Amino acid sequence: MKVTLNEQEYILTPEEEEMSVLEFATMKDVYIPSLCFLKECGNSGKCGVCRVEIEQDGKVKSTLACRLKMTDGLVIRTDTEQTLEQTKKTVIKILNKHDFKCGTCIRNGDCELLALAGKLRARPELKYEDSVDDLQAQIDSRSVGITINRNKCILCGRCAAMCLEKTSTGSIKLQKIDGKRIMAPIDNVRFEDTNCLLYGQCVNACPVGALHETTEIEKVEAALDDDNKQVFYVKSSILGL
């Protein structure tokens, strides 16, 4: 099987023949932007960012690289002007629904969305706060271990896919609550009221600052300042602390 990627022809190995265009391009160090793809848990096709131009049987079209499998004679172009413009428009739509205040974000300096926006020189066209009545209401900190900030969530599905793959619990998933699609624990209850193991794989999978460990620092500091309380540190051989 032969394919052409950005004018370079490749003869595929049997293993490469089973890859998606995105996987193959990544292996060949050809950059295709993506926000939702995670190979280890089969998550793909959610963000619409990994757009490429393909040519086959004389027909040219735009498609998502994560969903397209390699076929003989396939011609792939990742850097055409039209493709880059389509990708930029998709990223702008995501930014319009994202609280783009990076200075106070827990992922400041390590945000996949910000990095991609920088590469494409994409900026939000709308003010996120104009579309949300109460920013604080979008932050779910009811659970003991994990906080969901839906002001940051881009609905990429990586958290749900990783949870299912690594723990088999499916404790977080995309749901329709009050007519709105959101990522939430099952039935929109607290994580500890589901079969969640509080393993943290959903947090690790998130490309932005939508999921993070719930901090107890303020409570500890308050206890330390309270003369009527004693604070103990318990060493855990299990956690290695």
C-alpha positions as CSV (number, residue, x, y, z in Angstrom):
1,M,0.0,0.0,0.0
2,K,1.3,3.4,-1.0
3,V,0.2,6.9,0.3
4,T,1.5,10.4,-0.3
5,L,1.8,12.8,2.7
6,N,2.6,16.4,1.9
7,E,4.2,15.4,-1.4
8,Q,6.3,12.6,0.2
9,E,5.5,9.0,-0.9
10,Y,5.5,6.2,1.6
11,I,5.2,2.4,1.3
12,L,3.3,1.3,4.3
13,T,4.1,-1.6,6.6
14,P,1.2,-3.9,7.7
15,E,1.1,-2.0,11.0
16,E,0.9,1.4,9.3
17,E,-1.9,0.2,7.1
18,E,-4.1,-0.2,10.2
19,M,-3.4,3.4,11.3
20,S,-5.6,6.5,11.0
21,V,-4.2,9.4,9.0
22,L,-3.6,11.3,12.2
23,E,-1.6,8.4,13.8
24,F,0.5,7.9,10.7
25,A,1.2,11.6,10.3
26,T,2.2,11.9,14.0
27,M,4.6,9.0,13.6
28,K,6.2,10.7,10.6
29,D,6.6,14.0,12.6
30,V,4.0,15.8,10.5
31,Y,1.9,18.0,12.7
32,I,-1.9,17.8,12.6
33,P,-3.6,19.7,15.4
34,S,-6.0,17.8,17.6
35,L,-7.7,18.4,21.0
36,C,-9.8,15.2,21.5
37,F,-7.7,12.3,20.1
38,L,-6.3,9.8,22.6
39,K,-5.2,6.6,20.9
40,E,-5.1,4.5,24.1
41,C,-8.8,4.9,24.8
42,G,-10.1,5.3,21.2
43,N,-11.4,8.8,21.7
44,S,-11.7,10.7,18.4
45,G,-13.9,12.9,16.2
46,K,-15.2,15.2,19.0
47,C,-13.3,18.4,18.4
48,G,-13.3,18.7,14.6
49,V,-9.8,20.2,14.7
50,C,-7.7,17.6,12.9
51,R,-8.8,18.5,9.4
52,V,-6.8,17.6,6.4
53,E,-7.3,17.6,2.6
54,I,-7.3,14.3,0.9
55,E,-7.3,13.2,-2.8
56,Q,-8.4,9.8,-4.0
57,D,-9.7,8.6,-7.3
58,G,-9.4,12.2,-8.6
59,K,-11.7,13.6,-5.9
60,V,-10.5,16.2,-3.4
61,K,-12.2,16.8,-0.1
62,S,-11.7,17.9,3.5
63,T,-12.0,15.3,6.3
64,L,-10.9,14.6,9.9
65,A,-7.6,12.8,10.1
66,C,-8.5,10.9,13.2
67,R,-11.4,9.2,11.6
68,L,-9.8,8.3,8.2
69,K,-8.0,5.0,7.7
70,M,-5.1,4.6,5.3
71,T,-6.0,3.3,1.9
72,D,-3.9,2.6,-1.2
73,G,-3.2,5.6,-3.4
74,L,-4.4,8.1,-0.8
75,V,-2.9,11.6,-1.1
76,I,-2.9,13.7,2.1
77,R,-2.2,17.4,2.5
78,T,-2.1,18.9,6.0
79,D,-0.9,22.4,5.2
80,T,-3.1,23.8,2.5
81,E,-4.4,27.3,3.0
82,Q,-8.0,26.1,3.0
83,T,-7.4,23.4,5.5
84,L,-5.6,25.7,7.9
85,E,-8.4,28.3,7.6
86,Q,-11.0,25.7,8.4
87,T,-9.1,24.5,11.4
88,K,-8.7,28.1,12.6
89,K,-12.4,28.7,12.3
90,T,-13.1,25.5,14.4
91,V,-10.7,26.6,17.1
92,I,-12.3,30.1,17.2
93,K,-15.7,28.5,17.8
94,I,-14.2,26.5,20.7
95,L,-12.6,29.7,22.1
96,N,-16.0,31.5,21.9
97,K,-17.4,28.9,24.4
98,H,-14.3,28.9,26.6
99,D,-13.4,31.2,29.5
100,F,-10.3,32.5,28.0
101,K,-8.7,33.9,31.1
102,C,-5.4,32.1,31.2
103,G,-3.6,34.1,34.0
104,T,-5.6,32.5,36.8
105,C,-6.1,29.1,35.1
106,I,-4.5,26.0,36.7
107,R,-3.2,25.0,33.2
108,N,-1.6,28.3,32.5
109,G,1.6,27.5,30.6
110,D,0.4,23.9,29.9
111,C,-2.8,24.3,28.0
112,E,-3.3,22.4,24.7
113,L,-6.0,24.8,23.6
114,L,-3.9,27.9,24.2
115,A,-0.9,26.3,22.4
116,L,-3.1,25.5,19.4
117,A,-4.7,29.0,19.4
118,G,-1.2,30.5,19.4
119,K,0.0,28.3,16.5
120,L,-3.1,29.3,14.4
121,R,-3.2,32.9,15.6
122,A,-6.8,32.3,16.6
123,R,-8.6,34.6,19.0
124,P,-12.1,34.4,20.4
125,E,-14.6,36.6,18.5
126,L,-17.1,36.7,21.4
127,K,-16.8,37.4,25.1
128,Y,-17.5,34.2,27.0
129,E,-18.9,36.0,30.0
130,D,-21.6,37.6,27.9
131,S,-23.1,34.2,27.2
132,V,-23.1,33.0,30.8
133,D,-25.3,34.4,33.5
134,D,-23.2,33.2,36.4
135,L,-19.6,32.0,35.9
136,Q,-19.4,30.6,39.5
137,A,-22.4,28.4,38.9
138,Q,-20.5,26.6,36.2
139,I,-17.9,25.4,38.7
140,D,-18.9,22.1,40.4
141,S,-16.8,21.7,43.5
142,R,-19.3,19.4,45.4
143,S,-17.0,16.4,45.2
144,V,-14.3,15.6,47.7
145,G,-11.5,15.0,45.2
146,I,-12.3,16.5,41.8
147,T,-13.6,19.9,40.7
148,I,-15.3,20.5,37.3
149,N,-15.0,24.0,35.8
150,R,-17.4,24.0,32.9
151,N,-16.3,27.5,32.0
152,K,-13.2,25.8,30.6
153,C,-14.7,22.5,29.3
154,I,-14.5,22.1,25.5
155,L,-16.5,18.8,25.5
156,C,-13.7,16.9,23.9
157,G,-14.7,13.6,25.7
158,R,-11.1,12.7,26.7
159,C,-12.0,12.5,30.4
160,A,-14.9,10.2,29.8
161,A,-13.0,7.9,27.5
162,M,-10.0,7.7,29.8
163,C,-12.2,7.0,32.8
164,L,-13.8,4.1,31.0
165,E,-10.5,2.7,29.7
166,K,-8.5,2.9,32.9
167,T,-11.1,2.2,35.5
168,S,-14.0,0.6,33.6
169,T,-16.4,2.6,35.8
170,G,-17.6,5.2,33.3
171,S,-18.2,7.6,36.2
172,I,-18.0,10.7,34.1
173,K,-19.8,11.2,30.8
174,L,-21.4,13.7,28.4
175,Q,-25.0,14.3,29.5
176,K,-27.9,16.6,28.7
177,I,-28.8,18.5,31.8
178,D,-31.5,21.2,31.7
179,G,-31.3,21.2,27.9
180,K,-27.5,21.7,27.9
181,R,-24.7,19.2,27.0
182,I,-22.2,19.0,29.9
183,M,-19.6,16.7,31.2
184,A,-20.7,15.4,34.6
185,P,-20.6,12.5,37.0
186,I,-23.4,10.0,36.2
187,D,-26.8,11.5,37.0
188,N,-24.9,14.8,37.8
189,V,-24.3,13.7,41.4
190,R,-21.0,14.0,43.3
191,F,-18.2,11.7,42.1
192,E,-18.2,10.0,45.5
193,D,-21.8,9.1,45.0
194,T,-21.0,7.1,41.9
195,N,-18.6,4.2,41.5
196,C,-15.7,6.6,40.9
197,L,-12.4,5.4,42.3
198,L,-11.1,9.0,42.4
199,Y,-8.2,7.6,40.4
200,G,-7.6,11.0,38.7
201,Q,-7.2,9.7,35.1
202,C,-10.0,12.0,33.9
203,V,-8.0,15.0,35.3
204,N,-4.8,13.8,33.6
205,A,-6.6,13.4,30.2
206,C,-8.1,16.9,30.2
207,P,-6.4,19.2,27.6
208,V,-7.5,22.4,29.4
209,G,-8.3,23.5,32.9
210,A,-11.8,21.9,33.1
211,L,-10.9,19.2,35.6
212,H,-8.6,19.5,38.6
213,E,-8.0,18.0,42.0
214,T,-10.1,19.8,44.7
215,T,-7.7,21.6,46.9
216,E,-8.0,21.6,50.7
217,I,-5.1,24.1,51.2
218,E,-7.4,26.8,52.5
219,K,-9.0,24.5,55.1
220,V,-5.6,23.4,56.3
221,E,-4.3,26.9,56.5
222,A,-7.4,27.9,58.5
223,A,-6.9,25.0,60.9
224,L,-3.2,25.9,61.3
225,D,-4.3,29.4,62.3
226,D,-6.9,28.2,64.8
227,D,-5.4,27.8,68.3
228,N,-8.2,25.5,69.2
229,K,-7.3,22.9,66.6
230,Q,-4.3,20.5,66.2
231,V,-3.2,19.5,62.7
232,F,-1.5,16.2,62.1
233,Y,0.4,14.9,59.1
234,V,-0.1,11.2,58.5
235,K,2.6,9.4,56.5
236,S,1.2,6.9,54.0
237,S,3.2,4.0,52.9
238,I,0.6,3.3,50.2
239,L,0.9,6.8,48.6
240,G,4.6,7.0,49.3
241,L,4.2,10.2,51.3
